[in-house]
Amino acid sequence: MDNGAYQKYKQENPDVYTPLSTYDYLDNYVHTLTNAELVVCTVAVVLAAFALYKVLKKLTHKRTDNHKEKSGDEHE
């Protein structure tokens, strides 16, 4: 019905099954970072450390305030 057009197409464009071992040269992980990437990572780590410091400082400050309030109420 198609006058052999499909067979002609298959002859001109054969199926190619490339084994995965052909792509072994591709690296999944980057082993070197550019200067810009290093700066971004460093800034992210510094900001995370600063945020953690602020949270811990706030928590310890609340505990000392609560402890002072409780001890102050007992003396009155």
C-alpha positions as CSV (number, residue, x, y, z in Angstrom):
1,M,0.0,0.0,0.0
2,D,2.9,2.4,0.7
3,N,4.7,1.4,-2.5
4,G,7.8,0.3,-0.5
5,A,8.4,3.7,1.0
6,Y,8.8,2.2,4.5
7,Q,11.4,-0.3,3.3
8,K,13.2,2.5,1.4
9,Y,13.2,4.7,4.5
10,K,14.6,1.8,6.6
11,Q,17.4,1.3,4.2
12,E,18.3,4.9,4.2
13,N,17.9,5.3,8.0
14,P,18.8,2.0,9.7
15,D,18.1,1.5,13.4
16,V,21.3,2.2,15.4
17,Y,21.6,0.5,18.8
18,T,24.6,2.0,20.5
19,P,25.9,0.1,23.5
20,L,26.2,2.0,26.7
21,S,29.9,1.2,26.9
22,T,30.4,3.7,24.0
23,Y,29.6,6.5,26.4
24,D,32.2,5.5,29.1
25,Y,34.2,8.7,28.4
26,L,31.4,10.8,29.8
27,D,32.0,11.7,33.4
28,N,29.0,11.9,35.8
29,Y,30.8,14.0,38.4
30,V,32.8,17.1,37.9
31,H,36.3,16.9,39.5
32,T,37.2,20.5,39.2
33,L,35.2,23.6,40.1
34,T,35.6,27.0,38.5
35,N,36.4,30.0,40.7
36,A,32.8,31.3,40.4
37,E,31.5,27.9,41.6
38,L,33.9,27.9,44.5
39,V,32.8,31.4,45.5
40,V,29.1,30.5,45.4
41,C,29.7,27.3,47.5
42,T,31.8,29.2,50.0
43,V,29.2,32.0,50.4
44,A,26.5,29.4,50.8
45,V,28.5,27.6,53.6
46,V,29.3,30.9,55.4
47,L,25.6,32.0,55.3
48,A,24.5,28.6,56.6
49,A,27.0,28.7,59.4
50,F,25.9,32.3,60.3
51,A,22.2,31.3,60.3
52,L,23.0,28.4,62.6
53,Y,25.0,30.6,64.9
54,K,22.1,33.1,65.1
55,V,19.6,30.4,65.8
56,L,21.7,28.8,68.5
57,K,22.5,32.2,70.1
58,K,18.8,33.1,70.1
59,L,17.9,29.7,71.8
60,T,20.5,30.0,74.5
61,H,19.6,33.7,75.1
62,K,15.9,32.6,75.6
63,R,17.0,29.9,78.1
64,T,19.1,32.3,80.2
65,D,16.2,34.9,80.2
66,N,13.7,32.2,81.3
67,H,16.1,31.0,84.0
68,K,16.6,34.5,85.3
69,E,12.9,35.2,85.3
70,K,12.1,32.1,87.2
71,S,14.9,32.7,89.8
72,G,13.8,36.3,90.2
73,D,10.2,35.3,90.9
74,E,11.2,32.9,93.6
75,H,12.9,35.7,95.7
76,E,9.8,38.0,95.7
